[in-house]
């Protein structure tokens, strides 16, 4: 009986990991995108608090934990735009690993380029 329970627990844990997927795209300011409805105008910056990811024209929001991870990653990015700069911020490309649920990615990890 104990072997069956152990097997079921391992099966459940491995199936949860199998649901995670990689999403590659442009990191956006989600608040700006909600207003503008245009990804081109809404590049993420070091002051962005709520993020979305544009994957080939499909927009996915990040969950709260993902927003925190994205904010940390973008602030640690070596080539981030300078505060007070008058030039438009550069595109921020990101690789997000997580689980998709109703248009929101539950982020496990994120790396910015």
Buried (B, 14 or more C-beta within 10 A) or exposed (E): EEEEEEEEEEEEEEEEEEEBEEBEBBBBBBBBBBEEEEBEEBBBBBEBEBBBBBBEEEBBBBBEEBBBBBBEBBEEBEEBBEEEEEEEBEBBBBBBBBBEEEEBBBBBEBEBE
